[in-house]
Amino acid sequence: MSLKAKRRELMGLVGGAGVVGFLIGVPGGAYSFTTAIVVAFAIWIMGAVLVNLFTR
């Protein structure tokens, strides 16, 4: 099965990774609230771009 058929699942994986990045920062105490937001958005944006690039 090609990666194009798994695009939806890969986007879900990227979304989950962004949430985990946020949760490690805020409740986990690894870094501040604003840094956690930046990390989450960076994972979501870069992940979505990479999924779209590799699943063409």
Phi and psi in radians as a Rosetta constraint file:
Dihedral C 1 N 2 CA 2 C 2 CIRCULARHARMONIC -1.383 0.35
Dihedral N 2 CA 2 C 2 N 3 CIRCULARHARMONIC 2.873 0.35
Dihedral C 2 N 3 CA 3 C 3 CIRCULARHARMONIC -1.177 0.35
Dihedral N 3 CA 3 C 3 N 4 CIRCULARHARMONIC -0.497 0.35
Dihedral C 3 N 4 CA 4 C 4 CIRCULARHARMONIC -1.060 0.35
Dihedral N 4 CA 4 C 4 N 5 CIRCULARHARMONIC -0.608 0.35
Dihedral C 4 N 5 CA 5 C 5 CIRCULARHARMONIC -1.270 0.35
Dihedral N 5 CA 5 C 5 N 6 CIRCULARHARMONIC -0.337 0.35
Dihedral C 5 N 6 CA 6 C 6 CIRCULARHARMONIC -1.801 0.35
Dihedral N 6 CA 6 C 6 N 7 CIRCULARHARMONIC 0.290 0.35
Dihedral C 6 N 7 CA 7 C 7 CIRCULARHARMONIC -1.029 0.35
Dihedral N 7 CA 7 C 7 N 8 CIRCULARHARMONIC -0.762 0.35
Dihedral C 7 N 8 CA 8 C 8 CIRCULARHARMONIC -1.102 0.35
Dihedral N 8 CA 8 C 8 N 9 CIRCULARHARMONIC -0.742 0.35
Dihedral C 8 N 9 CA 9 C 9 CIRCULARHARMONIC -1.158 0.35
Dihedral N 9 CA 9 C 9 N 10 CIRCULARHARMONIC -0.682 0.35
Dihedral C 9 N 10 CA 10 C 10 CIRCULARHARMONIC -1.148 0.35
Dihedral N 10 CA 10 C 10 N 11 CIRCULARHARMONIC -0.654 0.35
Dihedral C 10 N 11 CA 11 C 11 CIRCULARHARMONIC -1.127 0.35
Dihedral N 11 CA 11 C 11 N 12 CIRCULARHARMONIC -0.648 0.35
Dihedral C 11 N 12 CA 12 C 12 CIRCULARHARMONIC -1.130 0.35
Dihedral N 12 CA 12 C 12 N 13 CIRCULARHARMONIC -0.668 0.35
Dihedral C 12 N 13 CA 13 C 13 CIRCULARHARMONIC -1.111 0.35
Dihedral N 13 CA 13 C 13 N 14 CIRCULARHARMONIC -0.728 0.35
Dihedral C 13 N 14 CA 14 C 14 CIRCULARHARMONIC -1.133 0.35
Dihedral N 14 CA 14 C 14 N 15 CIRCULARHARMONIC -0.716 0.35
Dihedral C 14 N 15 CA 15 C 15 CIRCULARHARMONIC -1.086 0.35
Dihedral N 15 CA 15 C 15 N 16 CIRCULARHARMONIC -0.749 0.35
Dihedral C 15 N 16 CA 16 C 16 CIRCULARHARMONIC -1.131 0.35
Dihedral N 16 CA 16 C 16 N 17 CIRCULARHARMONIC -0.664 0.35
Dihedral C 16 N 17 CA 17 C 17 CIRCULARHARMONIC -1.121 0.35
Dihedral N 17 CA 17 C 17 N 18 CIRCULARHARMONIC -0.660 0.35
Dihedral C 17 N 18 CA 18 C 18 CIRCULARHARMONIC -1.140 0.35
Dihedral N 18 CA 18 C 18 N 19 CIRCULARHARMONIC -0.703 0.35
Dihedral C 18 N 19 CA 19 C 19 CIRCULARHARMONIC -1.143 0.35
Dihedral N 19 CA 19 C 19 N 20 CIRCULARHARMONIC -0.733 0.35
Dihedral C 19 N 20 CA 20 C 20 CIRCULARHARMONIC -1.103 0.35
Dihedral N 20 CA 20 C 20 N 21 CIRCULARHARMONIC -0.726 0.35
Dihedral C 20 N 21 CA 21 C 21 CIRCULARHARMONIC -1.052 0.35
Dihedral N 21 CA 21 C 21 N 22 CIRCULARHARMONIC -0.659 0.35
Dihedral C 21 N 22 CA 22 C 22 CIRCULARHARMONIC -1.207 0.35
Dihedral N 22 CA 22 C 22 N 23 CIRCULARHARMONIC -0.775 0.35
Dihedral C 22 N 23 CA 23 C 23 CIRCULARHARMONIC -1.210 0.35
Dihedral N 23 CA 23 C 23 N 24 CIRCULARHARMONIC -0.511 0.35
Dihedral C 23 N 24 CA 24 C 24 CIRCULARHARMONIC -1.152 0.35
Dihedral N 24 CA 24 C 24 N 25 CIRCULARHARMONIC -0.628 0.35
Dihedral C 24 N 25 CA 25 C 25 CIRCULARHARMONIC -1.337 0.35
Dihedral N 25 CA 25 C 25 N 26 CIRCULARHARMONIC -0.881 0.35
Dihedral C 25 N 26 CA 26 C 26 CIRCULARHARMONIC -1.401 0.35
Dihedral N 26 CA 26 C 26 N 27 CIRCULARHARMONIC -1.218 0.35
Dihedral C 26 N 27 CA 27 C 27 CIRCULARHARMONIC -1.239 0.35
Dihedral N 27 CA 27 C 27 N 28 CIRCULARHARMONIC -0.509 0.35
Dihedral C 27 N 28 CA 28 C 28 CIRCULARHARMONIC -1.288 0.35
Dihedral N 28 CA 28 C 28 N 29 CIRCULARHARMONIC -0.366 0.35
Dihedral C 28 N 29 CA 29 C 29 CIRCULARHARMONIC 1.364 0.35
Dihedral N 29 CA 29 C 29 N 30 CIRCULARHARMONIC 0.307 0.35
Dihedral C 29 N 30 CA 30 C 30 CIRCULARHARMONIC -1.296 0.35
Dihedral N 30 CA 30 C 30 N 31 CIRCULARHARMONIC -0.601 0.35
Dihedral C 30 N 31 CA 31 C 31 CIRCULARHARMONIC -2.722 0.35
Dihedral N 31 CA 31 C 31 N 32 CIRCULARHARMONIC 3.067 0.35
Dihedral C 31 N 32 CA 32 C 32 CIRCULARHARMONIC -1.261 0.35
Dihedral N 32 CA 32 C 32 N 33 CIRCULARHARMONIC 2.971 0.35
Dihedral C 32 N 33 CA 33 C 33 CIRCULARHARMONIC -1.085 0.35
Dihedral N 33 CA 33 C 33 N 34 CIRCULARHARMONIC -0.789 0.35
Dihedral C 33 N 34 CA 34 C 34 CIRCULARHARMONIC -1.168 0.35
Dihedral N 34 CA 34 C 34 N 35 CIRCULARHARMONIC -0.652 0.35
Dihedral C 34 N 35 CA 35 C 35 CIRCULARHARMONIC -1.155 0.35
Dihedral N 35 CA 35 C 35 N 36 CIRCULARHARMONIC -0.646 0.35
Dihedral C 35 N 36 CA 36 C 36 CIRCULARHARMONIC -1.112 0.35
Dihedral N 36 CA 36 C 36 N 37 CIRCULARHARMONIC -0.698 0.35
Dihedral C 36 N 37 CA 37 C 37 CIRCULARHARMONIC -1.137 0.35
Dihedral N 37 CA 37 C 37 N 38 CIRCULARHARMONIC -0.768 0.35
Dihedral C 37 N 38 CA 38 C 38 CIRCULARHARMONIC -1.093 0.35
Dihedral N 38 CA 38 C 38 N 39 CIRCULARHARMONIC -0.735 0.35
Dihedral C 38 N 39 CA 39 C 39 CIRCULARHARMONIC -1.097 0.35
Dihedral N 39 CA 39 C 39 N 40 CIRCULARHARMONIC -0.793 0.35
Dihedral C 39 N 40 CA 40 C 40 CIRCULARHARMONIC -1.077 0.35
Dihedral N 40 CA 40 C 40 N 41 CIRCULARHARMONIC -0.838 0.35
Dihedral C 40 N 41 CA 41 C 41 CIRCULARHARMONIC -1.153 0.35
Dihedral N 41 CA 41 C 41 N 42 CIRCULARHARMONIC -0.627 0.35
Dihedral C 41 N 42 CA 42 C 42 CIRCULARHARMONIC -1.116 0.35
Dihedral N 42 CA 42 C 42 N 43 CIRCULARHARMONIC -0.749 0.35
Dihedral C 42 N 43 CA 43 C 43 CIRCULARHARMONIC -1.117 0.35
Dihedral N 43 CA 43 C 43 N 44 CIRCULARHARMONIC -0.779 0.35
Dihedral C 43 N 44 CA 44 C 44 CIRCULARHARMONIC -1.114 0.35
Dihedral N 44 CA 44 C 44 N 45 CIRCULARHARMONIC -0.814 0.35
Dihedral C 44 N 45 CA 45 C 45 CIRCULARHARMONIC -1.209 0.35
Dihedral N 45 CA 45 C 45 N 46 CIRCULARHARMONIC -0.884 0.35
Dihedral C 45 N 46 CA 46 C 46 CIRCULARHARMONIC -1.171 0.35
Dihedral N 46 CA 46 C 46 N 47 CIRCULARHARMONIC -0.636 0.35
Dihedral C 46 N 47 CA 47 C 47 CIRCULARHARMONIC -1.126 0.35
Dihedral N 47 CA 47 C 47 N 48 CIRCULARHARMONIC -0.765 0.35
Dihedral C 47 N 48 CA 48 C 48 CIRCULARHARMONIC -1.119 0.35
Dihedral N 48 CA 48 C 48 N 49 CIRCULARHARMONIC -0.701 0.35
Dihedral C 48 N 49 CA 49 C 49 CIRCULARHARMONIC -1.120 0.35
Dihedral N 49 CA 49 C 49 N 50 CIRCULARHARMONIC -0.770 0.35
Dihedral C 49 N 50 CA 50 C 50 CIRCULARHARMONIC -1.171 0.35
Dihedral N 50 CA 50 C 50 N 51 CIRCULARHARMONIC -0.693 0.35
Dihedral C 50 N 51 CA 51 C 51 CIRCULARHARMONIC -1.100 0.35
Dihedral N 51 CA 51 C 51 N 52 CIRCULARHARMONIC -0.777 0.35
Dihedral C 51 N 52 CA 52 C 52 CIRCULARHARMONIC -1.112 0.35
Dihedral N 52 CA 52 C 52 N 53 CIRCULARHARMONIC -0.649 0.35
Dihedral C 52 N 53 CA 53 C 53 CIRCULARHARMONIC -1.166 0.35
Dihedral N 53 CA 53 C 53 N 54 CIRCULARHARMONIC -0.799 0.35
Dihedral C 53 N 54 CA 54 C 54 CIRCULARHARMONIC -1.446 0.35
Dihedral N 54 CA 54 C 54 N 55 CIRCULARHARMONIC -0.182 0.35
Dihedral C 54 N 55 CA 55 C 55 CIRCULARHARMONIC -1.915 0.35
Dihedral N 55 CA 55 C 55 N 56 CIRCULARHARMONIC 0.327 0.35
